[in-house]
Amino acid sequence: MTTPNQPAYLPELGAYRYTIGDYALAAVHALGAGWGGDSGHLGGSGLIWGPNVPTLRLALDDEDDLVIYRKDDAFPDVHLVTLPDGAPSDRDTLREVGELLALLIVNRYVN
């Protein structure tokens, strides 16, 4: 029995090189000592925690907008995250996203 020839599947990097989990970990890096984080399942979300801050979730909402909110709130106050230059495509822009998220977290959730 012969097997039909199938083209090799060689995925290329698409429009989204980094996961939302990567965004969260970039924010943790920007926030510095005392902060931690984790990437959700397959990088589809991210968790961020720190001193005197409940665990935050970074994820897509039902309309595919990037949002951040307190993970354990029954009715969370969801904050829309706007990435001024869109999704990061290299390490420098990923770092910038992390810095933007860190600033948002400090301004909105710290004390």
NORHU-V464602 format. One record per backbone hydrogen bond with DSSP energy under -0.5 kcal/mol. NH is the residue of the N-H (numbers start at 1). CO is the residue of the C=O. Records with the same first field share a line. If there is no record, write none. Layout:
NH=CO ; CO
This chain:
10=8
11=9
17=15 ; 88
20=43
21=43
23=19
24=20
25=21
26=22
27=23
28=24
29=25
30=26
31=27
32=28
35=32
36=49
38=47
40=45
43=40
44=41
46=58
47=38
48=56
49=36
50=53
53=50
56=48
57=69
58=46
59=57 ; 67
61=65
64=61
67=59
68=79
69=57
71=55
73=70
76=73
78=76
79=68
80=78
81=66
82=80
83=81
84=82
86=83
94=90
95=91
96=92
97=93
98=94
99=95
100=96
101=97
102=98
103=99
104=100
105=101
106=102
107=103
108=104
109=105
110=105 ; 106
111=109
